Amino acid sequence: MKRRHLLGGMLAAAAFPLTSACRPRTPSSGPTARTPTAGASAAPSAASTPRIPTAFDDAGSLPGSDFRPESFTWLRGGYLVGSSGNTWWYGDPSAMNYWYFTADGTDADSMELVAMGSAEELQNLAPQVGPAQILTDEIMVVDAAAHFGYVVVTAVRTGVTQESAWQAHLLKVDLEAAAVVAVLPLDVDAAVDTTIGNWAMALDTDGINLGVGTGRIRGDTRVWAINTESMEIALKDPHQVGYDTFHQVNGDALLTGTASSPYSEGAYPPYIVYSLESGNLVTQENNTDTYLLGRWLYWLETAFDAWRVMDVTTGEEVTMADQPPVGAPDARPTVWETGGYSVVRTDSALDVRPLGSPTATLSLSADADDTIPAALAVHRDVVYAAYPSAAHELHLIDLATGEELATARLGTEEDGIDREPQALAVSEVGAGYFYSRGGACTFHAATDWLH
């Protein structure tokens, strides 16, 4: 019996939405590092005892600040990260500490994270001499321990075609010390577009391997596999992928390909998965729905209307005991990863399961009179679900028992989803709707928790 039968009654009554200065330096030929200055003030850690929030403050300025993160902001575990004007910033809402980045040059000694005194201070910051312009929609990725964050930046003007080779820089940030501890220059040829969001990055589960890729929007595909401990490039451009269409990257693999096809019902050319450890081709699939979720490849076998799942690090395929929804030719499923779970959603069904699991933890179907959520996030094995009729309300469901733990208000009716593809994100410090292309977003600090 699927968990649907435990949840059908309580879900039927609701519904929710989808988700400066001078002294320029000569670029170094390898990573540079520094130890945080002794005696310097450090931001308190956001990696505190895990808690499950059950109540939230209204949207507005960040706790302890007059700064309102209304666009291009993401929630990364216990930290908020964002891009604003001439730089990027991050902060710990629970400790009410926020920092913005400055760079006089391209090595770590010329870079500083400055405590934000006011919103005006950040907004009036002069253009930086060093690399401070964000290149990825992710802004920053953070390891599971919330110790280090990684940011890809450049000193060139983003969105402008380059006539010659240029450089991006990968920064390694000690989040508690508020310090850039290493910088890795990435040499880039002119065929790589500088548009924000054309680059992408993701860590593996252990936070040791980082995949960085280009070509998400346009321009040639380039890929770097980077060891975050040594801050060295372990692999670059497996199989000369420059002419492949970039689709996704993570710390373990690169996925290229496109669902557009004038020749067949599947993808042409096919989706191809490359290992970022060996550089070898792992598999290729001629299907319209193919996704990298963590170290797992999910693809919908078009001929059989069935999902298949593979561990890209071993090549082993999972035998599916029950199937996620497959959608229809004119209504493709929406697939994403949240809190260690995969979510497959159509207008009439929903499937939530641990990544790579053969069985669903939560399965809903309109045929069983279940109401299908439109936005969903998982935090600490608890589903936070919002419905179209009340996007500002979150229903908390324990995935282990199917029990509804609480209903939490996320601001007012005006604070719900603004437009797709906004996504719901939840952590111990708060929750909100975030927009991957820099559009409107909201953040609500957590005010009460399950203990």
C-alpha positions in Angstrom: 0.0 0.0 0.0 1.4 3.3 -1.0 1.8 6.2 1.4 -0.9 7.9 -0.7 -3.6 6.2 1.3 -2.3 7.7 4.5 -2.2 11.2 3.1 -5.2 11.3 0.8 -7.7 12.7 3.2 -5.6 15.6 4.5 -4.2 16.6 1.1 -7.6 16.7 -0.6 -8.5 19.9 1.1 -5.5 22.0 -0.1 -3.5 22.9 -3.2 0.1 24.6 -4.1 2.5 26.2 -6.8 5.7 25.4 -8.5 7.8 25.1 -8.3 37.7 49.2 -6.4 40.3 50.6 -6.2 43.8 50.1 -7.6 46.8 47.7 -7.5 45.8 45.2 -10.2 47.6 41.9 -9.8 49.0 39.5 -12.4 46.8 36.4 -12.6 48.4 33.4 -10.9 49.1 30.2 -12.9 47.6 28.0 -10.1 45.5 28.2 -7.0 46.5 30.7 -4.3 45.6 30.5 -0.6 45.8 32.3 2.6 45.0 31.7 6.2 42.4 33.9 7.8 44.0 36.8 9.7 44.5 36.0 13.4 42.1 37.9 15.6 39.8 38.8 12.7 36.1 38.7 13.5 34.4 35.6 12.0 30.8 35.0 11.1 29.1 32.5 13.4 28.4 29.1 11.9 25.1 28.4 10.2 25.7 24.7 10.6 24.0 24.4 14.0 21.9 21.5 15.4 19.4 20.4 12.6 15.9 21.7 13.3 12.6 21.5 11.5 10.9 25.0 11.2 7.2 25.2 11.8 6.6 29.0 11.8 8.0 31.8 9.7 8.2 35.6 9.9 6.8 37.9 7.3 8.9 38.7 4.2 10.9 41.9 4.4 14.4 42.9 5.5 16.7 40.2 6.6 16.9 39.6 10.4 19.2 42.2 11.9 19.5 44.1 8.6 17.8 46.7 6.5 18.6 44.7 3.4 15.8 43.1 1.4 16.9 40.3 -0.9 14.2 40.7 -3.5 16.0 39.2 -6.5 18.8 36.8 -7.5 19.0 35.1 -4.1 19.2 31.5 -3.1 18.9 29.6 0.2 21.9 27.2 0.6 21.4 25.2 3.8 21.7 27.7 6.6 23.0 30.5 4.4 21.5 33.0 2.0 23.6 33.8 -1.0 22.9 36.5 -3.6 24.3 38.7 -6.3 23.7 42.5 -6.2 25.1 45.1 -8.6 28.8 45.0 -8.7 29.4 42.0 -6.4 28.0 39.0 -4.6 27.1 38.4 -0.9 26.2 35.7 1.6 24.9 35.7 5.2 23.6 33.7 8.1 20.1 34.9 9.0 20.2 33.1 12.4 23.3 34.9 13.5 22.2 38.1 11.7 25.6 38.4 10.0 26.0 39.3 6.2 29.1 39.8 4.1 29.8 41.2 0.7 32.8 40.5 -1.5 35.4 43.0 -2.7 38.4 42.3 -5.0 41.4 44.5 -5.8 43.1 41.7 -7.8 43.0 38.0 -8.7 44.6 36.3 -5.8 43.1 35.5 -2.4 45.2 38.2 -0.5 43.5 40.9 -2.6 40.0 39.6 -1.8 37.9 40.4 1.2 34.5 39.6 2.6 33.3 42.8 4.3 30.6 42.8 7.0 27.5 44.5 5.6 26.6 47.6 7.6 23.6 48.6 5.5 21.8 48.0 2.3 23.0 51.4 1.0 26.6 50.3 1.6 26.1 47.3 -0.7 24.1 49.1 -3.3 26.6 52.0 -3.6 29.7 49.7 -3.9 31.9 50.7 -6.7 32.8 48.3 -9.6 35.6 46.0 -8.5 39.0 45.8 -10.1 39.2 42.0 -9.4 36.8 39.2 -10.4 33.5 39.9 -8.7 30.8 39.3 -11.3 28.8 36.1 -10.8 28.6 33.7 -13.8 26.3 31.0 -12.5 22.6 31.0 -11.5 23.6 28.9 -8.5 25.7 31.9 -7.2 27.3 29.7 -4.5 27.2 26.0 -3.8 27.8 24.9 -0.2 29.1 21.5 1.0 26.9 19.4 3.2 28.8 20.3 6.4 28.3 24.0 5.6 32.0 24.6 6.0 33.0 25.8 2.5 31.2 27.6 -0.3 32.3 27.8 -3.9 31.7 30.8 -6.3 32.6 31.3 -10.0 33.3 34.9 -10.9 35.0 37.0 -13.5 36.4 40.5 -14.0 35.1 40.8 -17.6 31.8 42.4 -18.3 29.1 39.7 -18.3 26.8 39.4 -21.2 29.3 40.8 -23.6 30.9 38.8 -26.3 34.7 38.4 -25.8 37.0 38.8 -28.8 39.8 36.9 -27.2 40.5 34.4 -24.4 39.5 35.5 -20.9 39.5 34.2 -17.3 37.0 33.1 -14.8 38.0 32.3 -11.2 36.7 29.7 -8.8 36.7 31.0 -5.2 36.7 28.7 -2.1 35.2 30.5 0.9 35.5 29.5 4.5 31.9 30.3 5.5 32.5 30.6 9.3 35.7 32.6 9.0 34.2 34.8 6.2 37.4 34.5 4.2 38.4 33.5 0.7 40.9 30.7 1.3 41.8 29.7 -2.3 41.4 30.9 -5.8 41.6 28.8 -9.0 41.9 30.6 -12.3 40.0 29.0 -15.2 41.3 29.9 -18.7 38.4 30.4 -21.1 38.4 30.8 -24.9 36.3 33.4 -26.6 33.8 30.9 -27.8 32.4 30.6 -24.3 29.6 33.1 -23.6 29.8 35.4 -20.5 26.1 35.6 -19.9 25.1 35.1 -16.2 23.5 31.6 -16.0 25.4 30.3 -19.0 27.7 28.7 -16.5 26.6 26.0 -14.0 28.2 24.2 -11.1 27.4 21.4 -8.6 29.2 19.4 -5.9 29.2 15.7 -5.4 27.7 14.3 -2.2 31.0 14.3 -0.3 31.8 17.9 -1.3 35.1 16.8 -2.7 34.4 17.0 -6.4 33.0 20.1 -8.1 31.7 20.1 -11.7 31.7 23.4 -13.6 30.2 23.7 -17.0 29.3 26.3 -19.7 26.8 26.4 -22.5 23.6 26.3 -20.6 22.2 29.2 -22.6 24.4 29.5 -25.7 28.0 29.3 -26.8 30.4 26.3 -26.7 30.3 23.7 -23.9 33.4 23.6 -21.6 33.7 21.5 -18.5 36.1 21.4 -15.5 36.2 18.7 -12.9 37.8 20.2 -9.8 39.1 18.6 -6.6 38.0 21.0 -3.9 40.6 19.8 -1.3 43.6 20.6 -3.5 41.8 23.2 -5.7 43.3 21.6 -8.8 41.7 20.7 -12.1 41.3 16.9 -12.2 39.8 16.8 -15.7 38.8 19.2 -18.5 36.5 18.7 -21.5 36.1 14.9 -21.7 35.8 13.6 -25.2 36.1 17.2 -26.6 32.5 18.0 -25.7 32.7 21.6 -27.2 30.1 20.8 -29.8 27.7 18.9 -27.6 24.7 20.8 -26.2 25.2 21.4 -22.4 22.3 20.1 -20.3 23.4 19.5 -16.7 26.6 19.0 -14.6 27.3 17.7 -11.1 30.4 16.6 -9.2 30.2 13.2 -10.8 29.1 13.6 -14.4 28.2 15.8 -17.3 25.0 15.4 -19.2 24.8 16.8 -22.7 21.9 16.7 -25.3 18.6 18.2 -26.1 15.0 17.1 -26.3 14.5 19.0 -29.5 14.2 16.7 -32.5 12.8 17.0 -36.0 13.8 13.4 -36.7 12.3 11.3 -33.9 10.2 11.2 -30.8 13.4 11.1 -28.7 16.4 13.3 -28.4 18.6 13.8 -31.5 21.5 13.9 -31.0 20.9 11.7 -27.9 21.6 12.6 -24.3 25.1 11.6 -23.4 26.5 11.1 -19.9 30.3 11.5 -19.4 32.1 10.6 -16.2 34.0 13.4 -14.6 36.3 10.9 -12.9 37.5 9.0 -16.0 36.2 11.3 -18.8 34.6 8.2 -20.4 31.1 8.0 -21.9 28.8 6.3 -19.3 25.7 6.0 -21.4 23.6 7.7 -24.1 19.9 7.8 -24.2 17.5 8.8 -27.0 14.7 10.0 -24.8 12.9 13.3 -24.3 13.1 13.4 -20.4 16.6 12.9 -19.0 18.0 14.3 -15.7 21.0 14.2 -13.5 19.8 14.2 -9.8 22.8 13.9 -7.5 24.8 10.9 -8.8 21.7 9.4 -10.3 20.5 9.5 -13.9 16.8 9.5 -14.4 15.4 9.0 -17.9 12.0 8.2 -19.3 12.1 5.3 -21.7 9.8 6.7 -24.4 9.0 3.4 -26.1 7.7 1.8 -22.8 6.5 4.9 -20.9 8.7 3.8 -18.0 11.3 5.6 -15.9 14.8 4.1 -15.6 17.4 5.0 -13.0 21.2 4.5 -13.0 24.0 5.3 -10.6 26.4 7.2 -12.9 29.4 6.4 -10.6 29.0 2.6 -11.0 26.9 2.2 -14.1 24.5 0.0 -12.2 20.8 0.4 -13.0 18.0 0.3 -10.3 15.1 -2.1 -10.8 12.1 0.1 -10.2 9.4 -1.6 -8.0 6.9 1.2 -8.7 6.9 3.8 -11.4 6.9 7.7 -11.1 4.3 9.4 -13.3 5.2 9.7 -17.0 2.9 12.6 -18.1 1.7 12.9 -21.7 3.3 13.9 -25.0 1.9 17.5 -24.6 2.4 17.7 -20.8 5.9 16.6 -19.8 6.7 15.7 -16.1 8.6 18.2 -14.0 11.6 16.6 -12.3 13.8 18.0 -9.5 15.9 17.1 -6.5 15.3 18.4 -3.0 16.7 17.4 0.4 18.1 14.1 -0.9 14.9 13.1 -2.7 13.7 13.0 -6.3 10.4 14.6 -7.2 8.5 13.7 -10.3 5.3 15.8 -10.8 2.6 16.0 -13.4 -0.7 17.7 -13.3 -2.4 14.5 -12.1 0.3 12.7 -10.1 3.3 13.2 -7.8 6.1 10.8 -6.8 8.7 11.5 -4.0 11.4 9.0 -3.2 15.0 9.0 -1.8 17.4 9.5 -4.7 17.9 6.2 -6.5 15.2 4.4 -4.6 13.2 1.7 -6.4 10.1 2.6 -4.3 8.2 5.8 -3.6 8.0 7.3 -0.1 5.1 9.5 -1.1 2.8 8.8 -4.1 -0.2 10.9 -5.0 -2.7 10.6 -7.8 -5.7 12.6 -8.9 -7.3 9.3 -9.7 -7.4 8.6 -6.0 -8.8 12.0 -5.3 -5.5 13.3 -4.1 -4.7 17.0 -4.6 -1.4 17.4 -6.4 1.0 20.0 -4.9 2.4 22.6 -7.3 5.5 23.4 -5.2 7.3 21.1 -2.8 10.6 21.0 -0.8 12.0 18.4 1.5 14.0 19.3 4.6 15.2 16.7 7.2 12.8 14.0 5.7 9.8 16.3 6.1 7.8 17.5 3.0 6.9 21.2 2.9 4.0 21.4 0.4 2.2 24.5 -0.9 -1.0 24.5 -3.0 -2.2 26.8 -5.8 -5.1 28.0 -3.7 -2.9 29.0 -0.8 0.8 29.4 -1.9 1.6 31.2 1.4 0.7 28.1 3.4 3.1 25.1 3.9 1.8 21.7 4.9 4.5 19.7 6.8 4.3 15.9 6.2 6.6 13.4 7.9 7.8 11.1 5.1 8.5 8.3 7.6 4.9 8.1 8.9 2.7 10.1 6.5 1.6 12.2 9.4 0.9 15.9 8.9 3.0 17.6 11.5 1.9 21.2 11.1 0.6 23.9 8.8 2.8 27.0 8.6 2.0 30.4 7.1 4.6 31.8 4.8 3.7 35.5 5.0 0.4 36.6 3.4 -1.5 35.7 0.2 0.7 38.2 -1.7 3.9 36.4 -0.7 3.3 33.2 -2.7 4.8 32.3 -6.1 5.3 35.2 -8.5 6.0 33.3 -11.7 7.7 30.2 -13.0 10.3 28.8 -12.6 10.3 30.0 -9.0 11.1 27.2 -6.6 10.3 26.6 -2.9 13.3 26.1 -0.6 13.4 25.3 3.1 16.2 25.0 5.7 16.5 25.4 9.5 16.9 29.2 9.1 13.8 29.8 7.0 12.0 29.3 3.7 11.0 31.2 0.6 10.3 31.2 -3.1 13.4 31.8 -5.3 13.7 32.6 -9.0 16.6 31.1 -10.9 16.9 33.9 -13.5 17.1 36.8 -11.0 13.4 37.6 -10.8 11.3 38.3 -7.7 12.0 36.2 -4.6 10.9 36.1 -0.9 12.6 34.9 2.3 10.9 34.3 5.6 13.0 33.7 8.6 12.1 30.7 10.8 10.6 31.6 14.2 9.7 28.3 15.7 10.8 24.7 15.3 10.0 21.1 16.1 12.4 19.9 18.9 
